[in-house]
Amino acid sequence: MHSDPRHGPLVPMLLVLTVVTGLVDAVSYLALGHVFVANMTGNVVFLGFALAGAPGLSATASLAALAAFLVGALAGGRLAERRPGHRGRLLVTTAAVQSALLAACTAFAAAFGHTADPVRYTLIGVLAAAMGLQNAVVRALKVPDLTTTVLTMTLTALAADRTGTRRLASAAWMFAGALLGAVLVLHATVPAALAAALALLLTVAALTHHASRHPTTPWPHPTP
């Protein structure tokens, strides 16, 4: 993908965060009881299915994910309000906080597994909060066609407008994250999948921090 001087490193960094989305949703859906921690549309649908009595779904898990996601989004909104002047620093802070949450989840899953309800709900809550934080901050970064989570409108715009390399890349990178996450969950361990997401977040934090120190274009500030 070609660089965009208006957004500097933000475009590739948000694509990496899109991979993280696929990874954590693979963990939550495949290992934590058919619940999403990033894609809240799925949880709303699952909640309706669960309340209707569909087997294999938990209304409690969907509600827990929704509530934690909203708490994370609230925190992300407050963070964006406090650091409105430099998009790079805002993303670095967000990725650092997410890294701390993912590190805690990785250690927790390694120590206690992921099947017992107290552990499972803790992982769902912390992961959903991390993803709510990410979504709120990505919204504040104002990079067009890159939400890191929602693909329905992205794919609709891609088909309707028949343009948009970012839209295509967003779908491809989320697919890659979901595939990687599924492979790690099914053929390795849940902590391995979470550790992969953690490594990507640390990479985003480090690369964005470096780019923020020596900006060569006006990308730190949103363009109209």
Order of alpha helices (4+ residues) and beta strands (2+ residues): alpha-alpha-alpha-alpha-alpha-alpha-alpha-alpha
